């Protein structure tokens, strides 16, 4: 199954935690982790549109 592409358009405001963000995980092709963090999404990234389970996994979180 093809995964959607989440490319950041703006820089992340939290560089310390950026390694766990959807856009970074996608660039590293961490598909198993991506599936786990997006199984029950309730947060959307205002930057790239990714929908994930937790605000800690996106650059600019907003509630769905």
matplotlib code that plots the C-alpha trace (Angstrom):
import matplotlib.pyplot as plt

x = [0.0, 1.4, 1.8, 0.8, 3.7, 4.0, 6.5, 7.0, 6.6, 7.6, 10.4, 9.5, 9.2, 10.5, 13.8, 14.6, 11.6, 11.6, 13.0, 9.7, 7.5, 5.6, 7.5, 10.9, 9.7, 8.5, 11.8, 13.5, 10.9, 9.9, 6.6, 6.0, 6.3, 4.2, 1.4, 1.5, 1.4, -1.5, -3.9, -6.3, -5.6, -7.0, -4.3, -3.5, -0.3, -1.1, 2.1, 1.8, -1.7, -0.5, -3.1, -1.6, -2.5, -0.4, 0.6, 4.2, 4.4, 3.8, 5.4, 2.3, -0.4, -4.1, -7.1, -9.1]
y = [0.0, 3.4, 5.9, 9.6, 12.0, 14.5, 17.2, 20.1, 23.5, 25.5, 24.8, 22.9, 24.9, 22.1, 20.8, 18.7, 16.4, 16.7, 13.1, 11.7, 13.9, 12.3, 14.3, 13.1, 9.5, 9.5, 10.8, 7.9, 5.5, 4.3, 2.8, 0.6, 3.5, 5.7, 3.1, 2.9, 6.7, 7.2, 4.3, 6.5, 10.1, 13.0, 15.6, 17.2, 19.0, 22.5, 22.4, 19.2, 17.9, 14.6, 13.1, 11.3, 10.0, 12.6, 16.2, 15.2, 13.6, 16.7, 20.1, 22.3, 20.3, 21.2, 19.2, 17.3]
z = [0.0, -1.0, 1.9, 1.4, 1.1, 4.0, 3.0, 5.4, 3.8, 6.8, 9.3, 12.4, 15.6, 17.8, 16.3, 19.4, 18.8, 15.0, 14.5, 15.7, 13.4, 10.5, 7.8, 9.2, 9.7, 6.1, 4.8, 6.6, 5.3, 8.7, 7.5, 10.5, 12.9, 10.6, 10.7, 14.5, 15.1, 12.6, 13.5, 15.5, 14.5, 16.4, 15.5, 12.2, 11.2, 10.0, 8.0, 5.9, 6.7, 8.3, 10.7, 13.7, 17.2, 19.1, 18.8, 19.5, 16.0, 13.9, 13.5, 13.9, 15.7, 15.5, 16.7, 14.1]

ax = plt.figure().add_subplot(projection="3d")
ax.plot(x, y, z, "-o")
ax.set_aspect("equal")
plt.show()
